[in-house]
């Protein structure tokens, strides 16, 4: 999910694959798959390893097994938790979320905790008759949301802190002319998952392999600092944020 470019994730997989085979995994694909339909991908019976967002996990992926969650060495993360920054143009006079009433928001997708659910929860107490922004544009990706802001087609977006830091390093121009005016709630980060059909012994190998990646150069490049098994129950805060917004009449941006 944090493949700003494919190369760092590909390098990470090559090292992890070797570790998994050494730990006794009978078979692991040589190459990563980059699916266009993530919702379908996450539900495949032969899914060995993937990373998902917390919102799909609680809304549509009840059957997958959790491998664990990486911790990231990024401002905005605390342990296994992460949050999003509210990003606007640096020439915009607005300095807090309330200043953006009636403006245009950009978000990556409606099944995103970092870009949609987190921002919806923030605007809910400020909304009038169920709305706060005048419009919201689905961009398809965090970096595309930033581009919409740069091009003055949108005014604000919530971008998760890990994506923002990786973009800053890989594509600094993506953040040109931007400033941060706030932060969303902190929730458990993006978990690694495997199919419900993955046998228990292979699940344990996947966990051991993921943990064994700590300290590897390819992990440092992805800003990974630690690994832990976050229980599924901890992700219910994401559902609660959605329900709290709905209780105030806010079901969309």
C-alpha positions as CSV (number, residue, x, y, z in Angstrom):
1,X,0.0,0.0,0.0
2,X,3.0,2.3,0.4
3,X,4.5,1.7,-3.0
4,X,5.0,5.3,-4.0
5,X,7.1,3.7,-6.6
6,X,7.3,-0.1,-7.2
7,X,11.0,-0.5,-6.7
8,X,11.3,-0.2,-2.9
9,X,8.4,-2.8,-2.4
10,X,9.9,-5.1,-5.0
11,X,13.3,-5.0,-3.2
12,X,11.6,-5.6,0.1
13,X,9.8,-8.6,-1.3
14,X,12.9,-10.2,-2.6
15,X,14.5,-10.2,0.9
16,X,11.3,-11.3,2.6
17,X,10.8,-14.1,0.1
18,X,14.2,-15.5,0.9
19,X,13.5,-15.4,4.6
20,X,10.1,-17.1,4.2
21,X,11.7,-19.9,2.2
22,X,14.4,-20.3,4.8
23,X,11.8,-20.5,7.5
24,X,10.0,-23.4,5.8
25,X,7.4,-21.8,3.6
26,X,6.9,-24.4,0.8
27,X,6.4,-21.9,-2.0
28,X,6.4,-18.1,-2.5
29,X,6.0,-16.2,-5.8
30,X,9.1,-14.7,-7.3
31,X,7.4,-11.4,-8.3
32,X,4.9,-9.2,-6.6
33,X,1.5,-8.7,-8.2
34,X,0.1,-5.2,-8.5
35,X,-3.7,-5.7,-8.8
36,X,-6.0,-3.1,-10.2
37,X,-9.0,-4.4,-8.2
38,X,-7.7,-4.5,-4.6
39,X,-11.1,-5.5,-3.2
40,X,-11.1,-8.6,-5.3
41,X,-7.4,-9.3,-4.7
42,X,-7.8,-9.2,-0.9
43,X,-10.6,-11.9,-1.0
44,X,-8.7,-14.4,-3.2
45,X,-8.5,-17.9,-1.6
46,X,-4.8,-18.2,-2.6
47,X,-3.7,-14.8,-1.1
48,X,-0.4,-15.4,0.6
49,X,0.5,-11.9,1.7
50,X,-0.9,-8.4,1.1
51,X,-1.3,-5.1,2.9
52,X,-4.7,-3.5,3.3
53,X,-6.2,-0.4,4.9
54,X,-8.0,-0.6,8.2
55,X,-11.3,0.6,6.6
56,X,-11.7,-2.4,4.3
57,X,-10.5,-4.6,7.1
58,X,-13.5,-3.7,9.3
59,X,-16.1,-3.2,6.5
60,X,-15.5,-6.1,4.1
61,X,-12.6,-8.3,5.0
62,X,-13.9,-10.1,8.1
63,X,-12.7,-13.5,6.8
64,X,-9.0,-12.7,6.2
65,X,-6.3,-13.5,8.7
66,X,-4.2,-10.8,10.3
67,X,-0.4,-11.3,10.1
68,X,0.6,-8.2,11.9
69,X,1.2,-4.5,11.5
70,X,4.4,-2.6,10.8
71,X,5.3,0.5,12.8
72,X,6.7,3.4,10.8
73,X,9.4,5.9,11.8
74,X,7.4,8.9,10.8
75,X,6.0,11.9,12.5
76,X,2.3,11.3,12.9
77,X,2.8,7.6,13.9
78,X,2.9,6.3,17.5
79,X,3.7,2.6,17.8
80,X,1.4,0.7,15.4
81,X,-0.9,3.7,15.1
82,X,-0.9,6.3,12.3
83,X,-2.8,9.4,11.3
84,X,-3.2,11.8,8.4
85,X,-2.2,15.4,7.9
86,X,-4.6,18.0,6.5
87,X,-2.8,19.4,3.5
88,X,-3.7,22.7,1.8
89,X,-1.9,25.2,-0.5
90,X,0.6,27.4,1.4
91,X,-0.9,30.6,-0.2
92,X,-4.3,29.8,1.2
93,X,-5.3,32.1,4.1
94,X,-7.0,29.2,6.0
95,X,-5.1,28.0,9.0
96,X,-7.6,25.5,10.5
97,X,-10.2,23.1,9.3
98,X,-13.1,25.4,10.1
99,X,-11.7,27.9,7.6
100,X,-12.4,25.5,4.8
101,X,-16.2,25.4,5.2
102,X,-17.8,25.5,1.7
103,X,-14.5,24.7,0.0
104,X,-13.6,21.6,-2.2
105,X,-12.0,18.5,-0.7
106,X,-10.0,15.8,-2.5
107,X,-9.8,12.2,-1.3
108,X,-8.2,9.1,-2.6
109,X,-11.2,6.7,-2.3
110,X,-14.3,6.1,-0.2
111,X,-12.8,2.9,1.2
112,X,-9.8,4.7,2.6
113,X,-9.4,5.3,6.4
114,X,-6.6,7.9,5.9
115,X,-8.1,9.9,3.1
116,X,-11.9,9.6,3.6
117,X,-13.2,8.1,6.8
118,X,-10.7,10.1,9.0
119,X,-11.6,13.4,7.3
120,X,-15.3,12.7,7.5
121,X,-15.0,12.2,11.2
122,X,-13.2,15.5,11.6
123,X,-15.8,17.5,9.7
124,X,-18.8,15.9,11.4
125,X,-18.9,18.2,14.4
126,X,-18.5,21.2,12.1
127,X,-21.2,20.1,9.5
128,X,-24.5,21.9,8.9
129,X,-27.4,19.7,7.6
130,X,-24.9,16.9,7.0
131,X,-22.4,18.8,5.0
132,X,-19.3,20.9,5.4
133,X,-17.5,21.0,2.1
134,X,-19.2,22.3,-1.1
135,X,-17.9,19.4,-3.1
136,X,-15.5,16.4,-2.8
137,X,-13.5,14.9,-5.6
138,X,-12.3,11.3,-5.7
139,X,-8.7,11.4,-7.0
140,X,-7.8,7.7,-6.9
141,X,-4.5,8.2,-4.9
142,X,-3.0,10.5,-2.3
143,X,-0.5,12.0,-4.7
144,X,-3.4,12.7,-7.1
145,X,-5.2,14.5,-4.3
146,X,-2.2,16.7,-3.8
147,X,-2.0,17.4,-7.5
148,X,-5.6,18.5,-7.5
149,X,-4.8,21.0,-4.7
150,X,-1.7,22.2,-6.5
151,X,-3.8,22.8,-9.7
152,X,-6.4,24.6,-7.6
153,X,-9.1,22.1,-8.5
154,X,-9.4,21.2,-4.8
155,X,-8.5,23.0,-1.6
156,X,-7.8,20.4,1.1
157,X,-7.1,16.7,1.6
158,X,-6.2,14.3,4.4
159,X,-3.0,12.4,3.4
160,X,-1.6,9.7,5.7
161,X,1.7,10.5,7.3
162,X,3.6,7.6,5.9
163,X,2.6,8.3,2.3
164,X,3.4,12.0,2.8
165,X,6.9,11.3,4.1
166,X,7.6,8.7,1.3
167,X,6.4,11.2,-1.3
168,X,8.6,13.9,0.2
169,X,11.6,11.6,-0.3
170,X,10.7,10.1,-3.7
171,X,8.7,13.0,-5.4
172,X,9.4,16.2,-3.5
173,X,7.7,18.2,-6.2
174,X,4.4,16.5,-5.2
175,X,4.5,18.7,-2.0
176,X,5.6,21.9,-3.6
177,X,3.5,24.9,-2.4
178,X,1.8,22.9,0.4
179,X,1.3,23.4,4.1
180,X,-0.2,21.4,6.9
181,X,-3.1,22.8,9.0
182,X,-4.2,19.8,11.1
183,X,-4.2,16.1,11.8
184,X,-6.8,13.4,12.0
185,X,-7.4,10.9,14.8
186,X,-4.8,8.2,15.4
187,X,-5.8,4.6,14.6
188,X,-4.1,1.3,14.0
189,X,-2.0,1.2,10.9
190,X,-2.3,-0.8,7.7
191,X,-2.2,-4.5,8.5
192,X,-0.5,-7.4,6.6
193,X,-3.1,-10.0,5.8
194,X,-3.4,-13.5,4.4
195,X,-6.3,-15.7,3.1
196,X,-8.6,-17.5,5.5
197,X,-7.3,-20.6,3.7
198,X,-3.7,-20.1,4.8
199,X,-2.8,-22.9,7.2
200,X,-1.8,-22.0,10.8
201,X,1.8,-23.1,10.4
202,X,2.2,-20.9,7.3
203,X,0.6,-18.0,9.1
204,X,3.3,-18.3,11.8
205,X,6.0,-18.4,9.2
206,X,4.6,-15.2,7.6
207,X,4.7,-13.5,11.0
208,X,8.2,-14.7,11.7
209,X,9.3,-13.5,8.3
210,X,7.7,-10.1,8.6
211,X,9.4,-9.6,12.0
212,X,12.7,-10.8,10.7
213,X,12.7,-7.9,8.2
214,X,13.3,-5.4,11.0
215,X,16.6,-3.7,10.5
216,X,17.0,-4.7,6.9
217,X,18.0,-1.9,4.6
218,X,15.0,-2.5,2.3
219,X,12.8,-2.0,5.4
220,X,14.6,1.2,6.4
221,X,13.9,2.5,2.9
222,X,10.2,2.1,3.6
223,X,10.5,3.7,7.0
224,X,9.6,0.5,8.9
225,X,10.7,0.6,12.5
226,X,8.9,-2.3,14.3
227,X,6.3,-5.0,13.9
228,X,3.5,-6.2,16.2
229,X,0.3,-8.3,16.1
230,X,-2.5,-5.7,16.5
231,X,-5.8,-7.5,17.4
232,X,-8.7,-7.1,15.1
233,X,-10.7,-5.5,17.9
234,X,-8.3,-2.6,18.0
235,X,-9.5,-1.6,14.4
236,X,-13.0,-1.1,15.6
237,X,-12.2,2.5,16.3
238,X,-12.4,3.0,12.6
239,X,-16.0,1.8,12.6
240,X,-16.7,4.0,15.6
241,X,-15.5,7.0,13.8
242,X,-17.8,6.2,10.9
243,X,-20.7,5.7,13.2
244,X,-20.0,9.0,15.1
245,X,-20.1,10.9,11.9
246,X,-23.3,9.2,10.8
247,X,-24.9,10.1,14.1
248,X,-24.3,13.7,13.2
249,X,-25.8,13.2,9.7
250,X,-22.5,13.0,7.9
251,X,-22.2,10.0,5.7
252,X,-20.0,11.5,2.9
253,X,-17.5,14.3,2.4
